[in-house]
């Protein structure tokens, strides 16, 4: 993981909030934006990662005292985070529909709307915010019987509009095979590289059929 000083100015958490909004940031980046800086020998992103781990047990269990005990936090940063918690309690958002969160390949399958059984190849892009919550779910291209061409600009156009932090791509194989073709691997490589340039990570590329699915990430292609 890069240190804050190694990141380009536009890629630092506070600048990303200004350009993209807080929803585009990961939990660690949001924490780093709150605490501002680390301490000697502990970069702010490292300290933020430790705070994120503590928060994974549930916000209600994280006290000022527990935060203060984390190396690199201390009383000032513990107070900043505690104040953020209290403000969110005092000004809760109006009740909204529960967001769909994707943390594993299976979580994306209910969003596919019958695509696995289609006789033409469909290529889908699911856009996600920094918390892994679904922002959008779109069909990018529809191919012929067993062939669909897709270009990174078509995939990332809506992701940029959504201010997405990451995407998951999905396409079906009408043939029924789950093995990735050379073209599938090349498209995955292109999307990974394009995403790295744009700052929108390709989290996974799924191949689906009526009989199952394959995750490029789990296979080690990402």
N, C-alpha and C positions, 0 to 999 in steps of 0.2 A: 504494500500500500504506500502510495506517495505521501510525502509530508506536505503540509499546507504551502510552504515556501516553494515547493517544486511544481505546484499547480499554476497554470497560466491565470492571470487576473480574472478573466471571464469565467473560469471554471471553479472559482472559490465560492463557498456556500452563500455568503451574503450577496455576492454579485449575481449568482444564479437565482436567488430569490427576487432580486430586482428585475431581472430579465424574463424569468420564466414563471415566477410565482412559487410559493412554498410547496405546493403539491408535487412539483417536479423533483424535489430533493428526497434522498433516502433519510431514514431515521437518524443515522449517524451524522449526516450533513446538517440536518436541522439542529441537532444538539450542538454541533460545532459552531453553527451560526449564533446560538444563544450564548455559549460560554466565551466565544471570541478568540481565545488563545490558550495554549498549553503552558507548560512550565519547562524549565531547563531539563533537557533529557527526555521529555515526554511531549511529543507533538500534539496539537489540539485534536487531531483526528484519532489519535491513539486514546487520549483521555475520553473523547466522545464515544469511542467504541466500548470502553469499560462502563460508561454510564448507560449505554444502550443495553448491555448485558444485564445490568442491575434492573433496568426497567422491564426486561422480558419476564420477570417474575410477577409483574402486575403493578401498575402505578400506585395502587392503594397501599402496597407494602414498602414503597420507597419513601423513607423519611429524610428530613434534612440531615439528621445524624448519619444515616447510611451513605448519603451522597458525600458528605464531608470527609468520610473515611476513605473514599476512592483516591488513589494516588494521583495528584495533579489537580484535584478539585478544590478543596479548601473551603473556607466560609463564604467567600464572595461568589464563587460559581454555584455552590450549593444553594445560596440565597436566590440567585438568578433563576435556577431551575424550579425551586420551590415556589417562587413568585409566579412563574408561568403556569404551574399547575393550579394555583389558587385562582388566577384570572380565568382560566378555562372553566373552573368550577362555577365561578360567579357569572360568567357570560356564556352559558351553554348554547350550542347551535340548536335551531329548531329541529324537531324530529324529522329525519329524512329517511328515504329508503335505504336499507342496509346495503352497503357496497359489496360487490363481489370481489373477493381477494384470491389471487392465484399464487400458491406457494409450491405447487407440484404439477406435473403434466396433467394428471387426472382432473384437476380443478378446471381446466380449460374445456374439457369435453362437453359439458352441458351447453356451451355457447355456440356449438357448431351447427345447429339448426338442420340436421339431416345431411350435412355435407359428406360424412363418411360413405354413404350409400349412393352418391351421385354418379352418373355414368360419364360425366365430363369432369376434368380436373378443375377444382376450385382452389384458389389461393386466398387465404384469409390473414388479416393482420389484426391482432388484439393489442391495443395500447394500454399501458399501465402507468400509474403515478408512482411516486417514490416509495409508497407503502405497499406496492404490488396490487393495488386496487384497479379494477377495470375502468378505463375511461371511454373506450370505444371498441367496436367489434365490426369489421367491415370486410366484404368480399372485394379483393383487389383486381383479380382477373378470373375469367372463366375460359378454359382451354378447349381443345378438341377432345377426342376420345381418351387419349392418354398423354396429352402434352400441353403444357401451359408455360408461356414465357412471362417472366416478371422482372421488372427493373427496379433497382433500389429507390429511384426517385418516386416511383408509384407507391412503394411501400411506406416510405418515410414522409410523404407529403402530408398525410392526415396526422401522423405522429407528431410532426412539428406543430400543426394547428392545435392539437390537443395538449401541447406542452408536456408530452409524455416523457417519463424518465427511462422507460424501457418498452420493448415490444416482444410479443410472442407470435411467431408465424406458424401457420398450419396449412397443409394442403393434403388432399386426398389422392389415393392411387386407385383409379377405377379397375385396374388389373387385379387388385386384391393383395398384391405383395407389399410387405412393409419395408423391404430393403431399399435404402436410398440409392438413386441412380447417380451416375457421375454428374449429371446436370443439377440434381438436388444438392450435392455436395458443393458444387461451384456457386450456386445461388446462395447457399448458407455462408460460404466464405465471403462473397461480395457484400452480403448484408451485414456481416460482422464487421468488416472493414469500414463500410459506410457509416454504421452506427457509432464506431469509435471516433470517426471524424466529427459527427454531428453531436456527440454526447448523449446518444439515445441507444442504450445497450440492447442487443439481441439476446434475450434471456433464454430462448429455446426455439427450435424449429421442429414441429411435430409432423409426422406422416400418419394419416389415419385411413382405415378401411372399415368395412362392416364388421371385421373380426378382431379389431384391436388398434393399437397405436404404437408408434416408435418415437422416442425422444432423442433428437440429435445430441442434446446435452448429456443425457445419460449414456449414450453410446461413445462419448468422448470426441465428437466432431466439433464441439464448441469449447 
